[in-house]
């Protein structure tokens, strides 16, 4: 009896006798859901409303963009010689890639960020090729995001954003020469980066980017602004000076084209490009001489003034080298003006004109147009109204089905 009583007393003292692990009451305590108070629920609702308002504000910029490419690609592998990149919301891409973007300066108030880029394998030193353009089109987005995220607080202004675009070009040029030994061709590039109501452009090589602003209320002619006219071509004085100082020989060929010759005897028609290993070497310079071709773009910043004035049209026409050589900038913006807000139709019209040129019989003509549309004024929009009922005479039809055997005559008498 005493032995049995001792056992019962031991069971009362420790309910876990003979077992190991966490007690059941501890598991219940750890698995209990936190209790939200009414204040917590209201704070969560306010945070969600603020996030929705910020998202709506970030979508204030409206664009219509598309691209059309006509002509053949690479004859060997059927790869396109021109690649283009369109990113309408760079913030979403950065969030999914877990890359933090700057939050102050131009990037404050969740300013919308967009990227439009074109890489042309025909704007190179020697024979056109698709590989440099393809590689750059795949690498430009992660490199640009990394450079933007590296901007320190207080440096989110136009000067440093332009420097970020320049560094992105330099990174592409350096990495393709040092890290991609199988790629020997080169390419030109044109990039447009919209941050809020600022447009940053960078052009390298014979690619072209044309900005145009039209005030429809004044009926003034379209005046194009070429954003890369001061680089890429050997006949420009500054380009000639750089080429000759670095070992190149600039001369004029038959037909009036200005070319550059390297110490090895190779001839190029451009003064700037990305890649082109034979002109830069694996480390960015020809062995025994300095770097001949530059990979630095011409950068510009423009205010997008279309936002508050619906009477203004503002758009950018980005094109490959064959289009820039055969279609004048004035003609391109005239077509874009006629097809306002319809980028695919406008791009196809311009690319078709370039493809019809005899000099582009074996070229790839690519055009990308970005229309910056005015903001929608929601305060002036009337609520939807019920459609008015139309009064019309109604005719009631009676359908009578008569069996064939009940018909006295095959046809009704008239």
Secondary structure, DSSP 8 states (H G I E B T S, - for coil): -HHHHHHHHHHHH-TTTT--S--HHHHHHHH------HHHHHHHHHHHHHHHHHHHHHT--EEEEEEEEEE---TTT---SEEEEEES-HHHHHHHTT-----SGGGGGG--EEEEEEEETTSSSSS--SHHHHHHHHHHHHHHHHHHHT--TT--SHHHHHHHHHHHHHHHHHHHHHH-TT---EEEEEEEEEETTEEEEEEESS-EEEEEEEETTTT----EEETTTTSS-TTSHHHHHHHHHTT-EEEE-TTS-EEEE-TTS-EES-SB-EE-HHHHTTTTS-TTS---SB---EEEEEE-TTTT-TTEEEEEEEE-HHHHHHS-HHHHHHHHHHTTT-HHHHHHHHHHHHHTSGGGTT-EEEEEEEEEE----GGG-----------------------GGG-SSSS---
